[in-house]
Amino acid sequence: MAVQDISTYSYKDIFSLNVIQFEKACVFNKPEQVDAYSIYWIKEGKGVYNIDFESYAFDDNVLFFLSPGQVFSVESEKIKEAYKLTFVRDFYCIQAHDKEVACNGVLFNNVYETPFVKPCESDTQKLQFILESLIDEFKRDEVAAQYDMLQSYLKQFIIHSVRIKKEYHIIKDDTETKLFKDFSLLVEQNFKTLHSITNYANRLGVSPKSLTKHFQKIGSQTPSDFIKNRIVLEAQRQLIYTNDSVKHIAYDLGFNDSAYFTRFFKKATSKSPLQFKKDQKN
């Protein structure tokens, strides 16, 4: 997005709101790695965004959510009205508040599903009211309890977004959803050290066969592919955003043999790690 015509409100560099109100075509091809939790609301506009090496086209009134470490770039966009909320863990911890808002693995820390959420007209009005309240709070001279007020509005925005996701997007029944979510979060926490489906099945208290059957019921990729794809994604991120050697990256991802890691990566992407890095930089 172009830097002009953007109003920014911030609180101690740990929470901010950007308001974009202009119509301007923009192309920004260089990928950037996200370093904070971000919520984008494209209220009026269209374009194509690349998130973790996948392209997503959108056209008016969509929400999407990014977590630290994800790779984001703009392939093309024409924005008339948009908002961006950015916060760090010190301001609002997704994991600590998950029992209250149930967004961890649904909106954030979920690299496995299409990231866009599309609100209806009534949802749009609710979200708009929350953002207007946020802006009023940012503008207040009195700072007493401002932290709590800002955090409360952010929490409301996230809760409404979770409800929209659950109401208008395909959500599996509770048992299947819980197992899928528990597995995905477990993979997110341990994919660098645990590569076997058996490791995760044991921690979830189910057999590998039962876990695979659960995934078949919801039409998902296999648990093994799920683990593999998360390792490959992290390898791609590190190849682009660090100067670490392939050997170092392989070791960081739990591979003692860099040659085996190279074969693993090439089988998944049809490119060697060095070729992938070279292609992304060109």
C-alpha positions as CSV (number, residue, x, y, z in Angstrom):
1,M,0.0,0.0,0.0
2,A,1.2,3.5,-0.7
3,V,2.3,5.3,2.4
4,Q,0.4,8.6,1.7
5,D,-3.2,9.0,2.6
6,I,-2.9,6.7,5.6
7,S,-3.9,7.8,9.1
8,T,-2.1,5.9,11.9
9,Y,-3.1,5.6,15.5
10,S,-0.8,3.8,17.9
11,Y,-0.4,2.9,21.6
12,K,3.2,2.6,22.8
13,D,4.4,0.7,19.7
14,I,2.5,-2.4,20.8
15,F,-0.9,-1.7,19.2
16,S,-1.8,0.3,16.1
17,L,-4.6,1.1,13.7
18,N,-4.0,2.3,10.1
19,V,-7.0,3.8,8.2
20,I,-6.7,3.9,4.4
21,Q,-9.2,6.0,2.6
22,F,-8.2,6.6,-1.0
23,E,-8.4,4.9,-4.4
24,K,-5.0,4.1,-5.8
25,A,-3.6,1.2,-7.7
26,C,-0.5,-0.3,-6.2
27,V,1.8,-3.2,-7.0
28,F,4.4,-4.3,-4.4
29,N,6.2,-7.5,-5.4
30,K,8.8,-7.8,-2.6
31,P,7.6,-10.3,0.1
32,E,7.9,-9.2,3.7
33,Q,7.8,-11.4,6.8
34,V,5.2,-10.4,9.3
35,D,6.6,-9.6,12.7
36,A,3.3,-9.0,14.6
37,Y,-0.3,-10.1,14.6
38,S,-2.2,-8.2,11.9
39,I,-5.9,-7.9,11.0
40,Y,-6.6,-6.5,7.5
41,W,-10.1,-5.3,6.7
42,I,-10.5,-4.4,3.0
43,K,-13.9,-2.7,3.2
44,E,-13.8,-1.4,-0.4
45,G,-11.3,-2.6,-2.9
46,K,-9.9,-5.5,-4.8
47,G,-6.6,-7.1,-5.5
48,V,-4.4,-10.1,-5.2
49,Y,-2.3,-10.8,-2.1
50,N,0.3,-13.5,-1.7
51,I,0.4,-15.1,1.7
52,D,3.0,-17.8,2.4
53,F,3.6,-18.3,-1.3
54,E,-0.1,-18.8,-2.2
55,S,-2.1,-16.2,-4.2
56,Y,-5.5,-15.0,-3.0
57,A,-7.8,-12.8,-5.0
58,F,-10.4,-10.6,-3.3
59,D,-13.1,-8.1,-4.2
60,D,-14.7,-5.9,-1.6
61,N,-15.4,-6.4,2.1
62,V,-13.0,-9.1,3.3
63,L,-11.1,-9.7,6.5
64,F,-7.8,-11.6,6.7
65,F,-5.5,-12.4,9.6
66,L,-1.7,-12.8,9.7
67,S,0.5,-14.2,12.4
68,P,4.2,-13.5,13.1
69,G,6.4,-15.3,10.7
70,Q,4.0,-15.5,7.8
71,V,5.2,-14.1,4.4
72,F,3.0,-11.4,2.8
73,S,3.2,-9.4,-0.4
74,V,0.9,-7.4,-2.6
75,E,0.7,-8.6,-6.2
76,S,-1.9,-6.0,-7.1
77,E,-4.5,-3.9,-5.3
78,K,-6.8,-1.0,-5.7
79,I,-8.1,0.2,-2.3
80,K,-10.7,2.8,-1.5
81,E,-11.3,2.1,2.2
82,A,-9.3,-0.3,4.4
83,Y,-8.2,-0.8,8.0
84,K,-5.2,-2.6,9.5
85,L,-4.9,-3.6,13.1
86,T,-1.5,-4.6,14.4
87,F,-0.6,-5.8,17.8
88,V,2.1,-7.8,19.6
89,R,1.8,-10.5,22.1
90,D,2.6,-8.2,25.0
91,F,-0.6,-6.2,24.2
92,Y,-2.9,-9.1,23.6
93,C,-1.8,-12.8,23.9
94,I,-3.8,-15.0,21.5
95,Q,-2.8,-18.1,23.3
96,A,-3.7,-16.8,26.8
97,H,-7.1,-15.6,25.7
98,D,-8.0,-18.5,23.5
99,K,-10.5,-20.0,25.9
100,E,-12.4,-16.7,25.9
101,V,-12.3,-15.9,22.2
102,A,-11.4,-19.2,20.5
103,C,-9.4,-17.5,17.7
104,N,-6.1,-19.4,18.1
105,G,-5.9,-21.9,15.2
106,V,-9.1,-20.4,13.6
107,L,-8.1,-16.8,12.7
108,F,-4.5,-16.8,13.8
109,N,-1.7,-19.4,13.7
110,N,-3.6,-21.1,11.0
111,V,-1.5,-21.5,7.8
112,Y,-3.7,-24.4,6.5
113,E,-6.9,-22.7,5.4
114,T,-7.9,-19.8,3.1
115,P,-7.3,-16.7,5.3
116,F,-10.2,-14.6,4.1
117,V,-13.4,-14.0,6.0
118,K,-16.3,-12.1,4.4
119,P,-18.7,-10.3,6.7
120,C,-22.4,-9.6,5.8
121,E,-24.0,-6.2,6.1
122,S,-25.0,-6.4,9.8
123,D,-21.6,-7.8,10.7
124,T,-20.0,-4.9,8.8
125,Q,-22.0,-2.4,10.8
126,K,-20.8,-4.0,14.1
127,L,-17.2,-4.1,13.0
128,Q,-17.4,-0.5,11.9
129,F,-18.8,0.6,15.2
130,I,-16.0,-1.1,17.1
131,L,-13.3,0.6,14.9
132,E,-15.0,4.0,15.3
133,S,-14.9,3.4,19.1
134,L,-11.2,2.4,18.8
135,I,-10.4,5.6,17.0
136,D,-12.2,7.7,19.6
137,E,-10.2,6.0,22.3
138,F,-6.9,6.5,20.5
139,K,-7.7,10.2,20.3
140,R,-8.5,10.7,24.0
141,D,-6.0,12.9,25.9
142,E,-6.8,11.0,29.1
143,V,-4.7,7.9,29.2
144,A,-6.1,6.4,32.4
145,A,-7.4,2.9,31.7
146,Q,-6.7,3.5,27.9
147,Y,-4.8,0.2,27.7
148,D,-7.8,-1.7,29.0
149,M,-10.2,0.1,26.8
150,L,-8.2,-0.5,23.6
151,Q,-7.6,-4.1,24.5
152,S,-11.4,-4.5,25.1
153,Y,-12.3,-3.1,21.7
154,L,-9.6,-5.4,20.0
155,K,-11.1,-8.4,21.8
156,Q,-14.6,-7.5,20.6
157,F,-13.4,-7.2,17.0
158,I,-11.7,-10.6,17.2
159,I,-14.8,-12.2,18.8
160,H,-17.1,-10.9,16.1
161,S,-14.6,-12.1,13.5
162,V,-14.6,-15.6,15.0
163,R,-18.4,-15.6,14.9
164,I,-18.4,-14.6,11.2
165,K,-15.9,-17.3,10.4
166,K,-18.0,-19.9,12.2
167,E,-21.4,-18.7,10.8
168,Y,-20.5,-18.3,7.1
169,H,-17.7,-20.7,6.5
170,I,-17.8,-24.5,6.6
171,I,-17.1,-25.6,10.2
172,K,-16.9,-29.3,11.0
173,D,-18.8,-30.7,14.0
174,D,-17.3,-30.0,17.4
175,T,-15.5,-33.3,17.8
176,E,-13.8,-33.1,14.4
177,T,-13.1,-29.4,14.8
178,K,-11.4,-29.9,18.1
179,L,-9.2,-32.7,17.0
180,F,-8.2,-30.9,13.8
181,K,-7.5,-27.7,15.8
182,D,-5.6,-29.5,18.6
183,F,-3.5,-31.4,16.0
184,S,-2.7,-28.2,13.9
185,L,-1.7,-26.3,17.0
186,L,0.5,-29.2,18.2
187,V,2.2,-29.3,14.8
188,E,2.7,-25.5,15.0
189,Q,4.5,-25.9,18.3
190,N,6.5,-29.0,17.5
191,F,7.1,-29.4,13.8
192,K,10.8,-28.6,14.1
193,T,11.4,-31.6,16.4
194,L,8.5,-34.0,15.8
195,H,8.1,-35.3,12.2
196,S,6.1,-38.5,12.7
197,I,2.4,-38.8,12.8
198,T,2.8,-41.3,15.7
199,N,4.4,-38.6,17.9
200,Y,1.3,-36.4,17.5
201,A,-1.2,-39.2,17.7
202,N,0.3,-40.3,21.0
203,R,0.1,-36.8,22.5
204,L,-3.6,-36.5,21.4
205,G,-4.5,-39.9,22.9
206,V,-5.5,-41.5,19.6
207,S,-4.0,-44.0,17.3
208,P,-2.3,-42.9,14.0
209,K,-4.9,-44.8,12.1
210,S,-7.8,-43.1,14.0
211,L,-6.2,-39.7,13.4
212,T,-5.9,-40.3,9.7
213,K,-9.6,-41.4,9.6
214,H,-10.6,-38.1,11.3
215,F,-8.8,-36.2,8.6
216,Q,-10.5,-38.2,5.8
217,K,-13.9,-37.3,7.3
218,I,-13.3,-33.6,7.1
219,G,-11.8,-33.9,3.6
220,S,-8.4,-32.6,4.7
221,Q,-5.0,-33.6,3.6
222,T,-3.4,-36.5,5.5
223,P,-1.8,-35.8,8.8
224,S,1.6,-36.8,7.3
225,D,1.2,-34.3,4.5
226,F,0.1,-31.7,7.0
227,I,3.3,-32.1,9.0
228,K,5.4,-32.2,5.8
229,N,3.9,-29.1,4.4
230,R,4.4,-27.1,7.6
231,I,8.1,-28.1,7.6
232,V,8.5,-27.1,3.9
233,L,6.8,-23.8,4.5
234,E,9.2,-22.9,7.4
235,A,12.1,-24.0,5.2
236,Q,10.9,-21.6,2.4
237,R,10.6,-18.8,4.9
238,Q,14.1,-19.3,6.3
239,L,15.6,-19.7,2.8
240,I,14.3,-16.3,1.9
241,Y,14.6,-14.3,5.1
242,T,17.8,-15.6,6.6
243,N,21.3,-16.0,5.3
244,D,21.6,-19.4,7.0
245,S,23.1,-22.2,5.0
246,V,21.0,-25.2,3.9
247,K,22.8,-27.3,6.4
248,H,21.9,-24.9,9.2
249,I,18.2,-24.7,8.1
250,A,18.1,-28.5,7.9
251,Y,19.4,-28.9,11.4
252,D,17.0,-26.2,12.7
253,L,14.1,-28.2,11.3
254,G,15.2,-31.5,12.9
255,F,17.2,-33.0,10.0
256,N,20.6,-34.4,10.9
257,D,21.4,-35.1,7.3
258,S,21.3,-32.0,5.0
259,A,21.4,-34.2,1.9
260,Y,18.2,-36.0,3.1
261,F,16.6,-32.6,3.8
262,T,17.5,-31.4,0.3
263,R,15.8,-34.5,-1.2
264,F,12.8,-34.0,1.2
265,F,12.5,-30.4,0.1
266,K,12.9,-31.1,-3.7
267,K,10.3,-33.9,-3.6
268,A,7.8,-31.4,-2.1
269,T,8.5,-28.4,-4.2
270,S,10.3,-29.8,-7.4
271,K,13.2,-27.5,-6.6
272,S,16.3,-27.8,-4.5
273,P,16.5,-25.4,-1.6
274,L,19.2,-23.3,-3.3
275,Q,17.2,-23.2,-6.6
276,F,14.1,-22.1,-4.7
277,K,16.1,-19.3,-3.0
278,K,17.5,-18.2,-6.3
279,D,14.2,-18.1,-8.0
280,Q,12.5,-16.1,-5.2
281,K,15.2,-13.4,-5.3
282,N,15.1,-13.0,-9.1
